[in-house]
Amino acid sequence: MDYESLRKRYKPKQITALFIAESPPAANSNRFFYLEGVTKADALYLETMKVLFPEMTSKQTAKQIRADKASYLTAFKDKGFYLIDATDTPIAGISKNRKLSVLAHDGKVLQEKVRVLITVGIPIVLITTTVWKTHYSALRQLGYRVANTIAIPHPAFGNNRKFGEGLVAVLRLQGLL
């Protein structure tokens, strides 16, 4: 699956906030934040849209939000929001220590992606504890405006409430909600 092509379809002309998640899913998973037609296992997409567009999502089921993915992703793009992954290596299902190792190893590549995409004044939201642990300090030292001073957990595995509360708090502090 060509994740980069899917992602670029929804790249805003001017990024107002950069979200950095952990990694793309395995190529055979048939799911991805920017992939339309996903019918399950897309907690990051669902919970992000619930935070950003509560007036729309509160009236819809998860199935309806998934079916309307192109509209939501367009609205995400129209806000100037863009989501990338900290590594291009799918790392779901491996140990936390191994994830941290892969993320740290790919740190310079991520820093270059960030440099190309945004200026230092644009807020960055780090999603997942592993991404926050491996990249918060380095991005701050480079002068980037990392919006969350604590980790925001991935919404899967029962963390949807913590994810939602954390994301709302960070976006409100940044004036993005």
N, C-alpha and C positions, 0 to 999 in steps of 0.2 A: 504494500500500500504506500502510495506517495503522500506522506503526511505533509510535507512542505507545500505541495500544490494545493491541498485542501485548506491549509492554514492561510496561504496567501490570497485565496479567494475572499477572505474576510479581513484583510489587512487594511486598517484605516489609513487615509492619506496623512493624517496627523495623529500620532498616538498621544493620548492624554493620560493613560495608565497602562503599565505593562504588568501582566500577570505571569508569573513563572511557576509552572507546575513541575512535577518530578520527571516524567518520561512518557513517551508514547506507549500505548499498549503493544502487545505482541502483534506482529503483522497479520496473523490468522484470526485475531479476535473479533474482527468486523465491528470495531468500535473505536471512537476517537472524538475528542471534544468538537472538532469541526466536521465530523462525518455525519451527513444526513442519513436517515433511515435506520438509526440505531434503535433497537427495541428493548434493550436491557443493559445493565451494568454501565450506566453513564451518570453516576452520582455527581461528578464534578460539573458536568454541563447542567443537569437539573437544578442542583442546589445553587449554583452561580446565578442562573436565570431567576430563581425564586428570590434571591437577595436583590438583584438589580431591577427586576420588573414585578414587584409584588402585586401591583394593581391588575396585571394581566394573568400572572400565574395562579393567583388565589382563586380564580374562577375556572381553572382547568385541572384535569387529572394529569398525572405523569405521562400517560399515553398521549394526551392531547398536546402537552408541551413538547414531547418528542416529535410528534407529527408536524408541528409548526416550527421545527428547528431552524429552517432557513430564515424565517421571519425574526426569530429571536437572535440568531447570529448576526443578522443585518442590523438589528437594533443595538447589539453589543458593539459592532463595528462603528455605527453612527455615533455612539458615545465616545469614540476614540479609544476603545478598549481593545487590547490584543493579548492573546495568551500564547506563550511559547513553552517549550520544555527545557529543563536544566541540562538534560542529556538526550541525545538521539537514540541511545541504547535502551531498549525496553528492559526495565528492571523490576517489574511487578513480580511478586512471588519469590524473590530472593531475600536473604537475611538482611536485617537492618544494617549490620556492619558492612556487608558487601555493597549495599546501596550507597552508604556513605562513602565508601572507597571509590565507586564508579563516579559519583557526583563530584567528589573532590578532584579526581583525575581529569574530568571534563571541564573543570572550572575556568580555565583560560579560554576555551572555546565558547563557553557561555558569556564570559565577559566581552568577548569580541562581538558576539551577536547583539548584546545589549548596547555596546558602543555604536554599532551600525544603526540600530533602531531608534534610540532616544538620546536626548541630552540629559545632563545630570539633574536637571530640575524636575523631570517627569517622575511621578511616583511609581515605585515598583512594589508589587504585592507578591510575597513569596508564599507559595501554597505547599504545604506538607512540612512536617517537622524536619525531615531529612534535608529538604531544600533550604530551609531556614538555617539549620545548623551548619551546612557546608558553604553557604553563600552570603549570609547576612553581613558578616564582618568584612569580607573581601569587597563586596559591592560598596559598602559604606566607606571603606578606606579609599576607594577610587572616586569618592565624591557623589555617588548616586544616592538618591532619596528613597531609601527602602522604607516603605510606609509602615510595615508592621514590626514593632519592637519585640514582639513575641511570636512564636510559631502559630500558624493557623493549620489545624489538622486537615487532612483530606476528608471529604465528606462520606466516604465509604465506610463500611464496617461499624455503623452506628454513630459516626461522628458528625452526622448532618447538622445537628443542633449547634454543636461547638463551632463547626465550620461557619454556619450562618451567622451566629453571634459575633464571631471574630471578624468575618469579612465586613459585616455591617459597621462594626466599631471602627475598623481601619478606614473604610471608604467615607464614613461621616467625618472623621478627623481630617481627611484629605479634601473635604468639600466635594466629593464625587457622588454623594447620595443625597 
